[in-house]
């Protein structure tokens, strides 16, 4: 059983169109003017719009999948590596709660549905009872 994260911010179709237009423009100007940095920047903008990221929690831990066409990279933070989980509520998104996961010196903030957070913490604590859990005051 897995719990999928909510998107932090949805990218509008118009924003993607502007990005493709800007990237293509920089790329073409780089070719026409002989400016290799413009070609590189234009290609980087277009490529960055094609990346996808999916974050979810399953029995193993916090899983992040990055995909670019057929290429997929998976980054897993196992529950036995996670030391702290902090829950944070925000008035701006009443349907969501942010869970902050800490592993070694790194931290990830992931948004989940508020009603899923207790089940996620319970799953994490059953896999690793030494995880410290705390709820931060609402903003």
C-alpha positions, 0 to 999 in steps of 0.5 A: 500500500502506498501514499502518493504525494500532492504536487506543490504547485501545478505548472500551467499549460501556458507556462510550459508553452512560454518555456518551450517558446523561450527555449526554442528562441534561445536555441535558434538565436544561439545557432544564428549568432554563433553563441553556444551558450544560448544553444545550451541554455535553450536546450536546457530549458526545453529538456527541463520541461520534459522531466517528471517527478513522482513521490510516494511512501510505501513499506520500504520508505520514501520513494522519489522517481524521476523520469525523462522519457524511458530513463527512470531514476529512483531515489529511496529513503528507507525507514531505517535511515530516516531519523526524524519526521515532523508534521506541519499544517498550513492555513493556505492549504487546509487539505494538505499537511507537510511531512519533513523527513530527515536522513543524515544531514539531508531533509525533504519536505513532502505534501500529503493529504492530511488524512493520510499523514497518521497512517504514514507516520504509523507505517514509519514507526512500525518499520523503525521505532527509533524515528522521532516524530513531532507536530509543528504548530500551525502557521 
